[in-house]
Structures are given as C-alpha cells and as structure tokens.
Amino acid sequence: MKKNTLEYRMMQERNRTKIPDSKLQTGSLTGLYPITLDGGRTTIFISDKSKEAETRLNYQLRKDNKLNVFVKKPKV
C-alpha cells in the first residue's frame, strides 16, 4: 500500500528537507527587516535590506496586475 495519506504528506519529518530552517522556527523574525506597504496595512519581512526598493516595486506591480484582471476590457 502506498503511503499517500494526508497525514503522511503533512508529516514534518518527510518535508523537513524541503522547508528552509527559517520557516521551521515559528515566529522567528531574527535577521529579517520589516517593510510596510499600503500605508501600514501590509508588512513584509525580507532578509536583504538592499532589496527593499525592488520588493516595493514588485508588490505594486502585482497589486496593479491583480486589479487589472477584474476590469472589463473595452471592445475594439
């Protein structure tokens, strides 16, 4: 019988090699820098302070792209 049950897939021992160590430490924010977006509504933690501008730009582009999906396109 294959071990394809939900419990087996969710076992942390099986997935430990795929999960970074920083994710296994619950609530650990050591070595991470906070970036507040949307006027303080969204906070993202990054490990490299020099990528703050790039992260802000990527967030804004993804947000704009998400909004454009739901807008009706004009018929040509």
N, C-alpha and C positions, 0 to 999 in steps of 0.2 A: 504494500500500500504506500502510495506517495505521501510524503509529509507536506501536503498543500493546504492544511487547515489555516484558518485565520489566526489562531493562537500561535502556530509555528511561524507564520510570516511576521507577526508582530513581536516575536521574542527579540529582546535587545541583544542577546548573545549572538544571534545569527546575523544581525545587521550591524554589529559593532565595527566591522571593518569598513563599512560604507559611510558611517557617520563620523564627522570630524570630532575631535576631542572637545572643542569649544562648545559644541551642541550637546554633548553628554553631561556637561556641568550645568545643571539647571539654574537659571537666574544669574549666571556668571557674566558680568559685563567688564571684567578686568581686561585692560588693554584695548577697549573699544571706545570710540568717540561718538557722541550723540550729534545728530543733525536734525534740526526741527524744520519741518516743511508745512505748508498750508497754514501759515500763521500760528503754528504751535499745535495743530490738530494731529499731525503725524510726526513720529520720531523714528529715525532710522539710525542704527548703530553700525559704524564701519570701523575696520581695523587700521586703515591707512588714512591719516589726516590729509594727505596731499590729494586725495581723490574726492574731496568734498564738492568742488565745483562740478566735476563730472557726474557725481551722484545726483546733485540737484538738477542738472540738465536732463539726465536720463529719466528721473522721476517726472519732470514736467512734460517731456516728450511722450512718455507712456500715458500720463493723465490726459493729455490732449488727444492722443490717438484713441483712447478708450471712449472719450466723449464723441469723437467723430464717427464712430461705428453706429451710434444710435441716431444720428442726424439724417434726415431724409435727403437723398441726393437729388438735385434738380434734373428733370428730364431734358434731354438735349434733342 
